[in-house]
Amino acid sequence: MTAMSLMQTPFLKQLADEVSPLQERVIFHPLFAELYEGKLSLEQLRGYTVQA
């Protein structure tokens, strides 16, 4: 079974549609950018509440 045929499955397509925006919001969240660049430590990040 290929990835393309898997994406034709309604349940998996719906799941992918729901996960995609969430994934982008997490990856591109400014705090994660600062963490990645080393401007923010994990200890500092623990003090933040991330709004979904």
VMD Tcl script that draws the C-alpha trace (Angstrom):
set ca {
  {0.00 0.00 0.00}
  {1.52 3.32 -1.05}
  {1.28 6.62 0.78}
  {-0.97 8.04 -1.93}
  {-3.48 5.19 -1.67}
  {-3.42 5.56 2.12}
  {-4.34 9.23 1.77}
  {-7.46 8.22 -0.17}
  {-8.84 6.60 2.99}
  {-11.40 9.08 4.38}
  {-10.34 8.60 8.00}
  {-6.64 9.11 7.26}
  {-7.34 12.08 5.01}
  {-9.41 13.72 7.75}
  {-6.67 12.98 10.28}
  {-4.02 14.52 8.01}
  {-6.20 17.62 7.47}
  {-6.58 18.06 11.22}
  {-2.91 17.45 12.04}
  {-1.40 19.67 9.33}
  {-2.47 23.09 10.71}
  {-1.59 21.95 14.22}
  {1.85 20.85 13.08}
  {2.51 24.22 11.43}
  {1.34 26.09 14.53}
  {3.74 24.10 16.70}
  {6.76 24.27 14.37}
  {6.42 27.96 13.56}
  {5.48 29.15 17.05}
  {7.88 32.03 17.92}
  {8.92 30.40 21.19}
  {10.06 27.29 19.35}
  {12.05 29.45 16.93}
  {13.81 31.09 19.88}
  {14.42 27.72 21.49}
  {15.86 26.37 18.23}
  {18.14 29.40 17.84}
  {19.39 28.96 21.39}
  {17.90 32.23 22.70}
  {15.60 30.35 25.06}
  {16.36 27.43 27.36}
  {13.99 24.56 28.12}
  {13.79 25.82 31.71}
  {12.56 29.21 30.46}
  {10.11 27.53 28.07}
  {8.52 25.62 30.95}
  {7.33 28.95 32.35}
  {5.23 29.72 29.28}
  {1.66 28.69 28.57}
  {1.15 28.05 24.86}
  {-2.28 29.06 23.58}
  {-3.67 26.69 20.94}
}
mol new
graphics top color blue
foreach p $ca { graphics top sphere $p radius 0.5 }
foreach p [lrange $ca 0 end-1] q [lrange $ca 1 end] { graphics top cylinder $p $q radius 0.2 }
display resetview
